[in-house]
């Protein structure tokens, strides 16, 4: 046997190499990619937000060395304090060092108290996360229930009432709702405290008594938006042919609604839920003041009054991270609800649009 014959002899079993390469490309084209792209976009947004956050502090007129040392400080004392804070270095070196430390959990030290910024945020952030989590839960329960009931009574009195109330709630700021809740439930009925906070780990019951009013005040705007979006989506989905076919086959309305229709129509409502996260965190600035909550918003306000730049930068960066993580969770939920979204447009489809990417999720 010649050397050329040896080289021409197949050395592996299976389909030809070009067939395998085409098959691999098709599998890769249909592989889940949106979540990976989302992570790349999220990382880019985080870096840009960190750059903006650092720039807001670095370009401010605050002189921490002079503020810490007082009016009697000499130029030599101020220069020595700036060197201690690292403010004598170029801005790009300060940013790289600050971001590198922040990614490891080191957000610096307060210029005025000497307390690590990460420790201060670790005490305040659970307050906001617990209140925001309860607010989102209330928004889903209230808005979801109202939207489903309104869609099932399309054109009826309850449907019109939900639309009217949702439109009215969307115009009311959380602090105004909070004041009304305090007057009604704390002052007149004396059923709940006017303010304060008890950690969830100490007593779940007491935590709920103190958290329910601020959470409810923050949840109504999101609940109104969820109710409107879910109602509109459900009304359109209930008119689809597969719903009529399922009803003709004898399936109950409850099974069709919760088994198929709600899954297909929940996308816009979930998107609203993701948008509501930064709105709730933003509304916490005033709500924490009204209910006397020791959250991250109050920490930011106190730091801004003192021009404590490391604390301000740390709270802003952590808030951005919380919002981005929430958006990742919402997009992951959207992808789970709509399996076809995990594929590239047109990937795996035949001439008639059939195939794995063309299959519906309501079969």
C-alpha positions in Angstrom: 0.0 0.0 0.0 1.4 3.4 -1.0 1.8 6.4 1.1 -0.9 8.2 -1.0 -3.3 5.4 -0.3 -2.7 5.7 3.4 -3.5 9.4 3.3 -6.7 8.8 1.4 -8.0 6.1 3.7 -10.7 7.4 6.1 -9.4 7.5 9.6 -12.6 8.1 11.5 -16.2 6.9 11.3 -19.4 8.8 10.9 -20.7 11.3 8.3 -18.3 13.3 6.1 -16.5 16.2 7.7 -18.4 18.9 5.7 -21.7 17.4 6.9 -20.5 17.5 10.5 -19.3 21.1 10.2 -22.7 22.2 8.8 -24.5 20.3 11.6 -22.3 22.1 14.2 -23.0 25.5 12.7 -26.7 24.8 12.8 -26.6 23.7 16.4 -24.6 26.8 17.3 -27.0 29.0 15.4 -29.9 27.7 17.4 -28.1 27.8 20.8 -29.3 30.1 23.5 -27.5 33.4 23.1 -29.7 36.3 24.3 -28.7 35.8 28.0 -25.0 35.9 27.0 -25.5 39.1 25.0 -27.4 40.5 27.9 -24.4 39.8 30.2 -22.1 41.6 27.8 -24.4 44.6 27.6 -24.8 44.6 31.4 -21.0 44.6 31.9 -20.6 47.5 29.5 -23.3 49.5 31.1 -21.8 48.8 34.5 -18.4 50.1 33.4 -19.9 53.2 31.8 -22.0 53.8 35.0 -18.9 53.4 37.2 -17.0 55.9 35.0 -19.8 58.4 35.3 -20.1 57.8 39.0 -16.4 58.3 39.6 -16.4 61.4 37.4 -19.2 63.0 39.4 -17.1 62.8 42.5 -13.7 63.5 41.0 -14.9 66.7 39.2 -16.8 68.1 42.2 -15.6 71.2 43.9 -15.4 69.5 47.3 -12.0 69.6 49.0 -12.0 66.6 51.4 -8.6 67.4 52.9 -9.7 71.0 53.8 -13.1 69.7 55.1 -11.5 67.1 57.3 -8.7 69.3 58.7 -10.8 72.4 59.2 -10.1 76.1 58.5 -6.9 76.1 60.4 -5.2 73.6 58.0 -2.1 74.8 56.3 -1.4 74.1 52.6 1.2 71.5 53.7 -1.3 69.7 55.8 -3.8 69.7 52.9 -1.2 68.4 50.5 -0.3 65.6 52.9 -4.0 64.7 53.4 -4.6 64.6 49.7 -1.6 62.3 49.3 -3.1 60.1 52.0 -6.5 60.0 50.1 -4.6 59.4 46.8 -6.0 62.6 45.3 -2.6 63.7 44.1 -2.6 61.0 41.4 -3.9 61.4 37.8 -7.6 60.8 37.5 -7.3 57.8 35.3 -5.1 56.1 37.8 -7.6 57.0 40.6 -10.4 55.5 38.5 -8.6 52.3 37.7 -7.6 51.8 41.3 -11.1 52.6 42.6 -12.9 50.3 40.2 -10.4 47.5 40.8 -11.0 47.7 44.6 -14.7 48.1 44.1 -14.9 44.8 42.1 -13.3 43.1 45.1 -15.8 44.6 47.6 -13.5 47.4 48.8 -15.4 50.7 48.2 -13.0 52.8 50.2 -13.3 54.6 53.5 -15.4 57.5 54.5 -13.5 60.7 54.7 -15.2 61.9 57.8 -16.1 58.8 59.9 -13.2 56.5 58.8 -15.8 53.7 58.5 -15.4 51.4 55.4 -18.0 52.3 52.8 -18.8 48.7 52.3 -19.7 48.3 56.0 -22.1 51.3 55.9 -23.8 50.0 52.7 -24.0 46.5 54.2 -26.0 47.9 57.1 -28.3 50.1 54.9 -28.8 48.0 51.8 -30.8 45.1 53.4 -33.4 47.7 54.4 -33.9 48.8 50.8 -33.8 45.3 49.4 -36.4 44.0 51.9 -38.8 47.0 51.3 -38.3 46.9 47.5 -38.8 43.1 47.5 -42.0 43.4 49.4 -43.1 46.3 47.1 -42.5 44.2 44.0 -44.4 41.3 45.5 -47.4 43.5 46.3 -47.2 45.0 42.8 -47.3 41.6 41.2 -50.2 40.4 43.4 -52.3 43.6 43.1 -51.5 44.4 39.5 -51.6 40.9 38.3 -54.9 40.1 40.0 -56.5 43.3 38.8 -55.2 42.8 35.2 -56.4 39.3 35.0 -59.8 40.2 36.4 -60.2 43.2 34.1 -59.3 41.1 31.0 -61.8 38.4 31.9 -64.5 41.2 32.3 -63.4 43.0 29.2 -65.7 46.0 28.6 -67.5 45.5 31.9 -67.7 47.7 34.9 -64.8 46.2 36.7 -62.6 46.5 33.6 -63.4 50.2 33.4 -62.9 50.7 37.1 -59.4 49.0 36.9 -58.5 51.3 34.0 -59.7 54.4 35.8 -57.9 53.5 39.1 -54.7 52.6 37.4 -54.6 55.9 35.5 -55.2 57.8 38.8 -52.5 55.9 40.7 -50.0 56.5 38.0 -50.2 60.3 38.7 -49.7 60.0 42.5 -46.1 60.2 43.8 -45.1 57.6 46.4 -44.5 60.3 49.1 -48.0 61.5 48.8 -49.4 58.0 49.1 -47.1 57.4 52.1 -48.4 60.5 53.9 -52.0 59.4 53.3 -51.2 55.9 54.6 -49.6 57.3 57.7 -52.6 59.5 58.4 -55.1 56.7 57.9 -53.4 53.6 59.4 -51.0 55.1 61.9 -52.7 58.2 63.2 -56.4 57.5 62.9 -56.6 53.7 63.1 -53.4 53.3 65.2 -53.0 49.9 63.6 -49.4 50.4 62.3 -46.4 52.4 63.4 -45.6 55.8 61.7 -42.0 54.8 61.0 -38.9 53.0 61.9 -37.5 49.6 61.0 -37.0 46.2 62.5 -34.7 43.8 60.7 -36.3 40.7 59.2 -33.9 38.5 61.0 -35.0 39.7 64.4 -38.8 39.3 64.0 -40.7 38.7 60.8 -43.9 39.9 62.3 -42.5 43.2 63.5 -40.6 43.7 60.2 -43.9 43.3 58.3 -45.6 45.8 60.6 -42.9 48.4 59.9 -42.4 47.6 56.2 -45.9 47.2 54.9 -46.8 50.9 54.6 -43.6 52.1 52.8 -43.7 49.0 50.6 -47.4 49.5 49.8 -46.7 53.2 48.9 -43.9 52.2 46.6 -45.9 49.3 45.0 -49.0 51.2 43.7 -47.4 52.8 40.7 -45.8 49.6 39.6 -49.1 47.7 40.3 -51.0 50.2 38.1 -48.6 49.7 35.2 -48.6 45.9 35.5 -52.5 45.9 35.6 -52.7 48.0 32.4 -50.1 46.0 30.5 -51.4 42.6 31.6 -55.0 43.5 30.9 -54.1 44.7 27.3 -52.0 41.6 26.6 -54.6 39.2 27.9 -57.4 40.7 26.0 -55.5 40.2 22.8 -54.3 36.7 23.7 -57.8 35.5 24.6 -58.9 36.2 21.0 -56.3 33.9 19.5 -57.4 30.8 17.6 -55.7 28.3 20.0 -57.9 29.6 22.9 -61.0 29.0 20.9 -59.8 25.5 20.0 -58.9 24.7 23.6 -62.4 25.8 24.7 -64.0 23.7 22.0 -62.1 20.7 23.2 -63.6 21.1 26.7 -60.7 22.7 28.5 -61.8 24.9 31.4 -61.2 28.6 31.3 -58.9 28.4 34.3 -56.7 25.8 32.6 -56.5 27.7 29.4 -55.8 31.0 31.1 -53.1 29.8 33.6 -51.7 27.0 31.4 -51.2 28.9 28.1 -52.7 32.4 27.8 -51.0 34.0 30.8 -47.6 32.6 29.9 -47.9 34.1 26.4 -49.2 37.4 27.6 -47.0 38.0 30.6 -44.0 39.4 28.7 -45.0 43.1 28.7 -46.0 43.0 32.4 -42.6 41.5 33.2 -40.9 44.2 31.3 -42.8 46.8 33.3 -41.7 45.0 36.4 -38.0 45.3 35.4 -38.5 49.1 34.7 -40.2 49.4 38.2 -37.0 48.4 40.0 -35.1 51.7 39.5 -38.4 53.6 40.0 -38.9 51.9 43.4 -35.3 52.5 44.4 -35.6 56.2 43.3 -38.8 56.6 45.2 -37.2 55.2 48.3 -35.2 58.5 48.7 -38.3 60.4 49.8 -40.2 57.4 51.3 -37.3 56.6 53.7 -37.4 60.2 54.9 -41.2 60.0 55.6 -41.0 56.6 57.3 -37.7 57.2 59.0 -36.0 54.2 57.4 -32.2 53.8 57.8 -31.7 52.8 54.1 -29.2 53.4 51.5 -31.1 56.5 50.3 -30.7 58.2 53.6 -27.0 57.2 53.6 -26.6 58.9 50.3 -28.4 62.1 51.4 -26.3 62.4 54.5 -23.1 61.8 52.5 -24.1 64.4 49.9 -24.6 67.0 52.6 -21.1 66.3 54.0 -19.5 66.0 50.5 -18.3 62.5 51.5 -17.3 61.4 48.0 -16.4 57.8 48.7 -19.7 57.0 50.3 -21.6 58.8 47.5 -19.7 56.8 44.8 -20.2 53.6 46.7 -23.9 53.9 47.1 -24.4 55.0 43.5 -22.3 52.0 42.2 -24.2 49.5 44.4 -27.6 50.9 43.4 -26.6 50.6 39.7 -25.5 47.0 40.3 -28.8 46.1 42.0 -30.8 47.5 39.1 -28.6 45.6 36.5 -29.0 42.4 38.4 -32.7 42.9 38.6 -32.8 43.4 34.8 -30.9 40.2 34.2 -33.4 38.4 36.3 -36.4 39.9 34.4 -34.8 39.0 31.0 -34.0 35.5 32.2 -37.7 35.2 33.2 -38.8 36.5 29.8 -36.5 34.0 28.0 -37.9 31.1 30.1 -41.5 32.1 29.3 -40.8 32.4 25.6 -38.5 29.5 24.5 -38.5 30.8 20.9 -36.7 34.0 22.1 -33.6 31.9 22.9 -32.9 31.3 19.3 -31.6 33.6 16.6 -34.3 35.0 14.3 -34.9 32.5 11.5 -32.5 29.9 13.0 -33.5 26.4 12.4 -36.6 27.3 10.3 -37.7 25.7 7.2 -39.2 27.3 4.1 -42.6 27.4 5.7 -41.4 28.7 9.0 -41.6 25.3 10.7 -39.0 23.7 12.9 -37.8 24.2 16.5 -37.8 28.0 16.2 -41.1 28.2 14.7 -43.0 26.0 17.1 -45.4 27.8 19.4 -45.2 27.6 23.2 -48.9 26.8 23.7 -49.1 23.3 22.4 
